[in-house]
Amino acid sequence: MNREIVIQTERLSKHFGDFVAVNEISFEVYAGEIFGFLGANGAGKTTAMRMLCGLSIPTSGQARIAGYDVYKNTEDIKKNIGYMSQKFSLYEDLTLEENIRFFGGIYGMSSRQIKAKSDALVEKLGMENETKKLVGALPLGWKQKIAFSSAIFHDPKIVFLDEPTGGVDPITRRQFWDLIYEAADRGITVFVTTHYMDEAEYCNRLSMMVDGAIKALDSPANLKEQYRAASMDEVFYEMARGAQRKAD
Amino acid sequence: MKDVVLEHITKSYNKGAVRAVEDVSLEVDKGELFGLIGPDGAGKTSIFRILTTLLLADSGSAAVHGFDVVKDFRAIRSRVGYMPGRFSLYQDLTVEENLSFFATVFNTSIQENYDLIKDIYEHIEPFKKRRAGKLSGGMKQKLALCCALIHRPEVLFLDEPTTGVDAVSRKEFWGMLRRLKEQGITILVSTPYMDEATLCERIALIQNGRIMSVETPDNIIASYPHALYAIRSENMNALLHDLRRAGEVASSHSFGDHHHITFRAGGEEAVQQNLLQRLREAGHRELSLQPIRPTIEDCFIQQMPA
């Protein structure tokens, strides 16, 4: 496996007043890896992710994302990552075509590049007949596939997925993971949070955040062995149960 | 007695362009914990809104606790508790103010029904002076449940109460629902999480506005029509691709650390061995194949129209 490190943090912390949202997290993520970032509501996942995306300046510690520093090079970080969440991903009142053009444009791609790639993408998704339709009118499962494809349209080094599969039907959820695997095979690092514990099993490695700190980091198989658990659900329950912080 | 009855309910939006609920018939017994299981867009919220008298169906009839949702809407409103999917308490009132507001609206007081919400309210009581808008997701959920319960409703409607909530808080929440059920409250709850289906007494699997089946979770699982197997190897992604190309494999879906597969022709021992042999030759290591009991998610996938 390619051991190029694309995310590296060292004692990365974020304080809000007296509250330590993220407490000295240190970890590495490799190129092409599917990395699961787990934790209960309120464990500090969102705050940590915002720092990794260059959206929030850390209080202390170090981190390099795709080789760029989270204090100094936040704009470079943003150009080299993709981001998708269940809550926001696409502009509902733009068409499929317009959304792709918009995302390509803000990531600095030329019109010609956008045109060439968007035709290929639309064909791959099998949505040739939907390009002129407003995204808001498309089924949720389609939207999520388009959103993911838009998030990696500019071939970022890393794509951050914040609960990408909430609420979709079981088949679409699996098709979505096919896209994730495909992106990882192309060398894109996938950094994903989820509340579905079966999806945690699809990750190469997982970290588990409790009360702002990373309490465990390993492959799903090793974590299950370590906690003598039959499923990731049990591992998660064992770890998160001990949390002191109450929700969100 | 049936506490919730839907008969041939249909609801469409945008002049019929969006068919949200298609001919849904359903009965929920008094005191039952009943689950509507399906993804976003399945029609769950429309059904809840029709039953809570907030939305008129295009056709069909429905009754809650013996009252018609159209004729007797007032009687229903005072007898049901409704927790919508989107947080809809007053963000700029405190926890305590919200609760006392809902109690007052229903002509009761917090004290009168405190025993019903005590277990849940204790979790948020330390923050009773905090504005609802400043609460965490888990605490908002508990406050919303308290507000839906404060007038001691006969029927409780919970629309996706656990969406976006972590696995630990979800378990806690279902524990609360079981205790409410013991108090005799009928509960209709919806969820997109298939693993929560087994926590209900009966469930309806719903997709694209249509009910696919209504049964106890055990019976739904028992009626799964095929023999189901779990298979794994060192490289799960490659395995999935190879399984999809294997002619004897009828269906293959990833399920966490295994793929679940069915065979076209029963999957006799010889067919299985042949498949394993070919996968070994294709380079798969540490292969294992074993028969398993389907989960609700397997059943849902099987029942989804192609």
HADDOCK unambig.tbl for C-alpha pairs under 7 A between the chains (distance, minus, plus):
assign (segid A and resid 40 and name CA) (segid B and resid 166 and name CA) 5.18 0.50 0.50
assign (segid A and resid 41 and name CA) (segid B and resid 165 and name CA) 6.71 0.50 0.50
assign (segid A and resid 41 and name CA) (segid B and resid 166 and name CA) 5.83 0.50 0.50
assign (segid A and resid 167 and name CA) (segid B and resid 39 and name CA) 5.13 0.50 0.50
assign (segid A and resid 167 and name CA) (segid B and resid 40 and name CA) 5.09 0.50 0.50
assign (segid A and resid 167 and name CA) (segid B and resid 192 and name CA) 5.55 0.50 0.50
assign (segid A and resid 168 and name CA) (segid B and resid 39 and name CA) 5.06 0.50 0.50
assign (segid A and resid 168 and name CA) (segid B and resid 40 and name CA) 5.93 0.50 0.50
assign (segid A and resid 169 and name CA) (segid B and resid 39 and name CA) 4.79 0.50 0.50
assign (segid A and resid 170 and name CA) (segid B and resid 301 and name CA) 6.53 0.50 0.50
assign (segid A and resid 171 and name CA) (segid B and resid 301 and name CA) 6.63 0.50 0.50
assign (segid A and resid 174 and name CA) (segid B and resid 254 and name CA) 6.97 0.50 0.50
assign (segid A and resid 195 and name CA) (segid B and resid 166 and name CA) 5.72 0.50 0.50
assign (segid A and resid 195 and name CA) (segid B and resid 167 and name CA) 6.63 0.50 0.50
assign (segid A and resid 198 and name CA) (segid B and resid 255 and name CA) 6.22 0.50 0.50
assign (segid A and resid 198 and name CA) (segid B and resid 256 and name CA) 4.10 0.50 0.50
assign (segid A and resid 199 and name CA) (segid B and resid 256 and name CA) 5.90 0.50 0.50
assign (segid A and resid 201 and name CA) (segid B and resid 256 and name CA) 4.78 0.50 0.50
assign (segid A and resid 201 and name CA) (segid B and resid 257 and name CA) 5.49 0.50 0.50
assign (segid A and resid 202 and name CA) (segid B and resid 256 and name CA) 6.05 0.50 0.50
assign (segid A and resid 202 and name CA) (segid B and resid 257 and name CA) 7.00 0.50 0.50
assign (segid A and resid 237 and name CA) (segid B and resid 167 and name CA) 6.95 0.50 0.50
assign (segid A and resid 237 and name CA) (segid B and resid 168 and name CA) 5.80 0.50 0.50
assign (segid A and resid 240 and name CA) (segid B and resid 168 and name CA) 6.80 0.50 0.50
assign (segid A and resid 241 and name CA) (segid B and resid 168 and name CA) 6.75 0.50 0.50
assign (segid A and resid 247 and name CA) (segid B and resid 136 and name CA) 6.03 0.50 0.50
assign (segid A and resid 247 and name CA) (segid B and resid 137 and name CA) 6.87 0.50 0.50
assign (segid A and resid 247 and name CA) (segid B and resid 138 and name CA) 5.51 0.50 0.50
assign (segid A and resid 248 and name CA) (segid B and resid 136 and name CA) 4.69 0.50 0.50
assign (segid A and resid 248 and name CA) (segid B and resid 137 and name CA) 5.88 0.50 0.50
assign (segid A and resid 248 and name CA) (segid B and resid 138 and name CA) 6.79 0.50 0.50
